[in-house]
């Protein structure tokens, strides 16, 4: 067996993965450095190279090294996790692919979740943004109440219970 086809065992977070030296050398990054240089690496009692990472996404990483492509999930949070792993392993192209797909998914989700006639709010909402959104909703309900009251005096404050009971009684 040639040295390029030599089996290398990786102990990633307690789970053993087997691959070849040539696979680890295909893409520039962490693994190429390990197999081409004399960087000191830890080994377990079985001789496996120890990698202190969660093994959950390592199968995808290894397939990327093997085939040069990857079937990415359509889940934003999984993409971010894979991107973090790619960053750790110095797989720059994979990280960029994950980040690009994550941005597309995030934009799509914000577009879908955006209420009609409300301004676009990017990213996770802070407590202040939530409070401002609720205040805007209450103001729009007050305006609606004033419009519906015709000649009657509108309620001075928005009271959801009285608002709901008022319309339940009218039906």
C-alpha positions as CSV (number, residue, x, y, z in Angstrom):
1,X,0.0,0.0,0.0
2,X,1.5,3.4,-1.0
3,X,1.9,6.1,1.6
4,X,-0.8,8.1,-0.1
5,X,-3.3,5.3,0.4
6,X,-2.3,4.7,4.0
7,X,-5.3,4.6,6.4
8,X,-5.4,7.4,8.9
9,X,-7.7,7.2,11.9
10,X,-9.1,10.3,13.4
11,X,-10.6,10.4,16.9
12,X,-13.0,13.3,16.7
13,X,-14.6,14.0,20.0
14,X,-14.4,10.3,20.9
15,X,-15.7,8.9,17.6
16,X,-13.2,7.3,15.3
17,X,-13.3,8.1,11.5
18,X,-11.1,6.3,9.0
19,X,-9.8,7.9,5.8
20,X,-6.7,8.0,3.6
21,X,-3.7,10.4,3.7
22,X,-4.5,11.5,0.2
23,X,-8.0,12.5,1.2
24,X,-6.7,14.7,4.0
25,X,-4.2,16.3,1.6
26,X,-6.8,17.2,-1.1
27,X,-7.9,20.5,0.4
28,X,-5.6,23.1,1.9
29,X,-6.3,23.5,5.6
30,X,-5.9,21.8,9.0
31,X,-5.6,18.2,7.8
32,X,-3.1,18.9,5.0
33,X,-0.9,20.7,7.6
34,X,-1.1,17.7,9.9
35,X,-0.1,15.1,7.3
36,X,2.5,17.2,5.4
37,X,4.4,18.8,8.3
38,X,5.9,17.7,11.5
39,X,3.5,19.6,13.7
40,X,3.1,17.8,17.0
41,X,-0.2,16.1,17.2
42,X,-1.9,14.2,20.0
43,X,-2.7,10.5,19.6
44,X,-4.8,8.2,21.7
45,X,-3.8,4.7,22.8
46,X,-5.0,3.2,19.5
47,X,-2.8,5.6,17.5
48,X,-5.7,7.7,16.3
49,X,-5.0,11.4,15.8
50,X,-7.0,13.2,18.5
51,X,-9.2,16.1,17.3
52,X,-11.0,17.9,20.1
53,X,-14.2,18.8,18.3
54,X,-17.8,17.6,18.3
55,X,-18.1,14.7,15.8
56,X,-21.7,15.6,14.9
57,X,-20.9,17.3,11.6
58,X,-17.5,15.7,10.9
59,X,-19.0,13.2,8.5
60,X,-20.0,16.1,6.2
61,X,-16.5,17.7,6.6
62,X,-14.9,14.4,5.7
63,X,-17.1,13.9,2.6
64,X,-16.2,17.4,1.5
65,X,-12.5,16.5,1.7
66,X,-13.2,13.2,-0.2
67,X,-15.4,14.5,-3.0
68,X,-14.8,18.3,-3.1
69,X,-18.6,18.9,-2.9
70,X,-21.1,18.8,-0.1
71,X,-24.8,18.4,0.3
72,X,-25.7,21.2,2.7
73,X,-28.9,21.2,4.8
74,X,-31.5,23.9,4.3
75,X,-31.5,24.7,8.1
76,X,-29.9,28.0,9.0
77,X,-28.6,26.9,12.4
78,X,-27.1,23.7,11.0
79,X,-25.3,25.7,8.3
80,X,-23.9,28.0,10.9
81,X,-22.6,25.0,12.9
82,X,-21.0,23.5,9.8
83,X,-19.5,26.9,9.0
84,X,-17.9,27.0,12.5
85,X,-16.5,23.6,11.9
86,X,-15.1,24.6,8.5
87,X,-13.6,27.6,10.1
88,X,-11.9,25.5,12.7
89,X,-10.5,23.1,10.1
90,X,-9.4,26.1,8.0
91,X,-11.6,25.0,5.0
92,X,-12.1,28.5,3.7
93,X,-14.1,27.6,0.6
94,X,-16.5,25.4,2.6
95,X,-17.0,28.2,5.2
96,X,-17.8,30.7,2.4
97,X,-20.3,28.3,0.8
98,X,-22.0,27.7,4.2
99,X,-22.1,31.4,5.0
100,X,-23.5,32.3,1.6
101,X,-26.3,29.7,1.9
102,X,-27.0,30.8,5.5
103,X,-27.4,34.5,4.3
104,X,-29.8,33.4,1.6
105,X,-31.9,31.4,4.1
106,X,-31.9,34.2,6.6
107,X,-33.1,36.8,4.1
108,X,-35.8,34.4,2.9
109,X,-37.0,33.7,6.4
110,X,-37.1,37.4,7.3
111,X,-39.1,38.1,4.1
112,X,-41.6,35.4,4.9
113,X,-42.0,36.3,8.5
114,X,-42.2,40.1,7.9
115,X,-45.7,41.4,8.7
116,X,-47.6,43.2,5.9
117,X,-47.2,47.0,5.9
118,X,-44.4,46.9,8.5
119,X,-40.9,47.9,8.0
120,X,-38.2,45.2,7.6
121,X,-36.3,44.5,10.8
122,X,-33.1,42.5,10.1
123,X,-31.6,40.0,12.5
124,X,-32.9,38.8,15.9
125,X,-35.0,41.4,17.7
126,X,-33.7,43.1,20.9
127,X,-36.0,43.7,23.8
128,X,-36.2,47.4,22.7
129,X,-37.2,46.4,19.2
130,X,-39.9,44.0,20.5
131,X,-41.2,46.8,22.8
132,X,-41.3,49.3,19.9
133,X,-43.1,46.8,17.6
134,X,-45.7,46.1,20.3
135,X,-46.2,49.9,20.8
136,X,-46.6,50.4,17.0
137,X,-49.2,47.6,17.0
138,X,-51.1,49.1,19.9
139,X,-51.1,52.6,18.2
140,X,-52.4,51.0,14.9
141,X,-55.2,49.3,16.9
142,X,-56.1,52.7,18.5
143,X,-56.3,54.3,15.1
144,X,-58.5,51.4,13.9
145,X,-60.8,51.8,17.0
146,X,-61.1,55.5,16.3
147,X,-62.1,54.8,12.6
148,X,-64.6,52.2,13.6
149,X,-66.2,54.3,16.3
150,X,-67.7,56.7,13.7
151,X,-69.2,59.5,15.8
152,X,-68.6,57.8,19.2
153,X,-65.6,58.7,21.3
154,X,-62.8,56.2,20.9
155,X,-61.5,54.4,24.0
156,X,-58.6,56.4,25.5
157,X,-56.4,53.3,25.8
158,X,-56.3,50.0,24.0
159,X,-57.8,47.3,26.1
160,X,-57.7,43.9,24.4
161,X,-60.4,42.4,26.6
162,X,-62.9,45.2,26.0
163,X,-61.9,45.2,22.3
164,X,-62.6,41.5,21.9
165,X,-65.8,41.5,23.9
166,X,-67.1,44.5,22.0
167,X,-66.7,42.6,18.7
168,X,-67.9,39.3,20.0
169,X,-71.2,40.9,21.2
170,X,-71.7,42.6,17.9
171,X,-71.7,39.3,16.0
